[in-house]
Amino acid sequence: MANTKVLDDAAVKHHSNDMHETTLWQDFLSLIKVGIVNSNAITTFTGIWLALYFSGEGFLANIDIVLFTLIGSSLVIAGSCAINNYYDRDIDHLMERTKERPTVTGKVNPLQALRIGIFLLTIGFVFMLMTTLTATIISLIGVVTYIFLYTMWSKRLYTINTVIGSVSGAVPPLIGWAAVDANLSVMAWVLFLIMFIWQPPHFLALAMRRTEEYRAANIPMLPVVHGFDVTKRQIMVWIACLLPLPFYLYELGIVFLLLATALNIGWIIIGIKGFNNKDAEMKWATKMFVYSINYLTILFVSMVLFTIV
């Protein structure tokens, strides 16, 4: 953790660059990383919906569980992100995409950010305890993985930090399922695996685009330590690992199976195109990153839709 002088210098430098003004609400949303909270809410909801569907339970009849789970998991994720911002405030000013976080600009006091994080976690776990113990324990595993194993340990030491962090990003659909059915089925674990395997190619593509920023922050992301060639190969291997997973979700129907397989093959095709073009590696990384976002959204939304139509 950086000392106070480093943080003060970063804040002064930041304000000297005439950054745009933000409201208190905007600063709060930035502190909790609202984009991450929202995207995880989608995968959590998918877990809830599928568990209700395959257990023959009605959605409205279980609306209390749905709300407790969505609110609780969102608060737990928001609290974890606030603590991540508190811990990373000494390096966030070095990166373009994080330099306007309120813990960097000084609009939110570091200790205040920590207190907010702990408060959100506490309230979140209260909500989770109103579902099932299994869902609460899985939430706790996600928090421990993200805050301690990723943020405080592996992120600044090992290139495998991306894989370790993927555990926390993969638990939301598992939390959603467990809140309805604590006896997790194979399908629930497949949702977890899809999320877990999806994250390395997604974040490694982002790391390629932000390599110099990660290098300046002394974060040992794979492209910083081992270069683009190794990173690109690993991205393709991770994507290939997604290929068999839709076949474990055959109960969602043949149309879903075809769509999911097409999404996987499409990602591989885009990866192969331009793979060896050294002059367009940033363009390749951008395409892979954008595709990964669309891939996840389409895949999880379609899981819900194909149980309705």
N, C-alpha and C positions, 0 to 999 in steps of 0.2 A: 504494500500500500504506500502511495506517495505521501510525502510530508506536506504540511500545510502550505509551505512556500511554493511548491510546485503547482499546487492547485490554485493558489492565488494568482500566480504568474499566468497560468492558463486562462483564468477568468478575465484578467486584465487584457490579455492579448485578444481574447474573443470579443470583448466589448469594444475594443479599439477598431474592430473590423466593421462596425456599424451593422450589426445583425438586426433583423427585423424584430419589432416588438411582438410579444405574445401575451395572451391573457392567462390568468391563473388556471382556467380550465384546460387550455391548450398545454400548459406546462404539466398539469396533472396527467393528461392523456399521454404526453411524451414520456413522463416518468414511468408509467405502468406499461409502456409499449403497447398501446391500444390495438395496433395492427396484429400483433402476435396474439393478444387476447381474443380478438374477433375471429381470426383464422382457426384458433384452437376450439372456439365455441362451435364452429361448423363441424369439426371432426368429433367433438364430444356429443353433439346432437345426433350425428349419424349413428354413433354407438348406442345411444339411448333408443333411437327410432327402430333400429334393427333388432335390438333385444326385445322391445315391446312386440314387434311384428312376429318374430319367430317363437315367442313364448305365448302368442295369442292374446296378449293384453291390449286393452284399449288405450289410446293416447290421452284422451280427455279424462278417462277414469284414473289416470296416473299423473295428472298435470302437476300435482304437488311434488312428486319425485323429479319430474322433468325440470321444474323451476328451481328446486333445491340444488339439483346437480349442475345446471347451467350457471346459476348465480355463484354457488360454492366453488366450482372449478375455475370460473373466471376470476373470482377474487383471489384464489390461491395462485393462479398464474400471474395476475397483476402484482401481487405482493412479492413474488419471486423476482419479477422483472424490476421492481423498484429497488430491491436489495442488490440486484445485478448492477443497476445504474450507480448505486452508492459505492459499490466495490470498484467499479471500473472508471470512476471519475478521473483517475490520474492518467488514463490513456485515451479516453474518449475524445479529448480535444485534438488529438493527433489524426483523427479520421474524419473525412468529409461527412459521412452519413451519421456520425454520432456527435459532432462538435457543437450542435445546438441543443443538446439535451440540457434540461434545467439544472442538473447537477454540475454541468460544465460552465454554463453561463453565470451561475451563482444565484439564479432566481429561486432555487430551492436549496436550502441549507442541507449539507450532507447528513447530519444527524436527523434532520426532519424527514429526509428521504428514507432513512433506515427505520424510523418510527412508523412512517406510513406503510412501509413494506411489512413490518411485523404486525401492525394492526390489520391490514388486509388479509394476511395469512391466517390470523387468529379467527376473524369473522368467517373467512372462507371455510376453515375446518369445522366451525360450528355448523354451517350449512351442510357440509359433506357428511357430518355425523348423523344428520337427519335422513340420510339415504341408507347405505349399508356400510358395515365396517370394512368390507373388502374394498369398496370404492374409496373410502377414506385412507386406507393403508396405501393403495396405489397412488393416490394424490400425494401422500407423504414421500413415497419413493421418488416421485417426479420432482418434488421440491428439493430433497436431499441431493439428487443427481444434478440438478441444474445449479443450485447455489454452491454446494460444497465440492462435488466431484468435477463439475465443469468450470464454473466461474472462478472459484478460489484455488483450484488445484491444476487441472489439466490444460486449461485455456492458454496459460502463459508458459507451459513447460513442454507439451508434447503435440505432435501433429495429429495424433489420434483424438485430440480434443473434440473434433467434429463428430466422431462416432460416439464418444461418451455423452456428449450433449444431445445426441439423437434419442437417447433413452427417454429423457424428459419430454421431448417433443412428440414421442410416440404413444405416451400413456393416455392422452385425452379420450380417444375412442374406447379404450379399455375402461377408463373411469365411467364413461357413459353407460357402457354395457353392464358393468359391475353394479351400478346404482340400481339397475332393474333386476338383473339376474347375477347373483354373487357366484354362481357356478359357471364360470367363464367357459364358453364353448370354443370349439376350434375356430369358428368364424371370428370370434372376438380377438383371438390371438393373431389371426391373419390380418385384421385391421391394424393391430399393433405393428406387425412386421412390415406392412405396406408403408406405414408412417416412418418406421425406423429406417428402412432401406431407401426411402425417397429422400431423406434429409442430406446424406453425404453428397450425392450429385448436385443437389440444389445449392448447398452452402459452399461446396468446392468451386462451383461455377461462379458464385458471388466472390469467393476469395481470389479467383483469377482476375476478376475485374478490379478488385481492391488490393492487389498484391503489394503495391508500394505503400499504401496506408498501413497495412498489417506489418510490413517491414519497419516502418517508422515507429509503430507502437510496440515493436519487438514481440509480436505474437507469432508463434511458430506454425502458421498455417502451412498446409502441404505445398502450395505453389511457392511460398517464400523459402522453404527449406530444401525442397527437392525439385523445384522447377515445374514448368507447364507440361512437359511430356509425361512425367509420372502422374501428375494430377489428372490429365485427360484420360489416361489409361484407367485410373481408378474410377473416374466418373462413369466410364463405359461399363466397367465390371459391375458396379453397383446397380446400374440401370438394368443390365442383363439379369440380375438376381430378382428383379420384379416380375419377370416373364411367367413363372409358374404360379404365382400367387392368386390371380383371378380364378384359376381352375378350382381353388378351394372354396370359392364363393358361387359355385354353380347353382345354388338354390335361388340366387337372384335372377336366374334365367339366362337363356342363350344369347339374347340381345345384349345384356350387360357383359357377358363373357366376351362377346365379339368386340364390343366397344372398348373394354379394358385392355384386351390384347392389342387392338389397333393403336391405342394410346401408347402402350409399351413399345411396339414396333416402330411407331412414328418417332418416338424419342430416340431410339437407336439409330434410325435412318438419319435424323438431323445430326446426331453425334458423328456418324460416319462421314457425312458431307463436310468437307473442310477440316477434317481431323488432322491431316498432314500439312495443311496450309499454314506455314509459320508466320506469314504476313497478315493473317486475319484471325489471330488467336483471341483477341478481345471481342471481335464480332461473333466468333464461335461461342465463347463463354456467355455472351449476352443472349444469344438465341437459346442456349441450353437453360439458362436461368429463367427466361420468360416462359419457355415451354413447361418447365417444372411447375411454375405457379398455376398455369392453365390446366396442366395435367391433374394436379391434386384437386382443384376446384371441381372440374368436370367429373372426376372419378367419384368423389364423395357425394356430390349432389345427385349424380345418377343412381347411386345406391339407394337413396331415398325415393327418387322418382320411380324407379322400376318396381318398387313395392306398392306404389299407388295406382299406376296405370295397368 
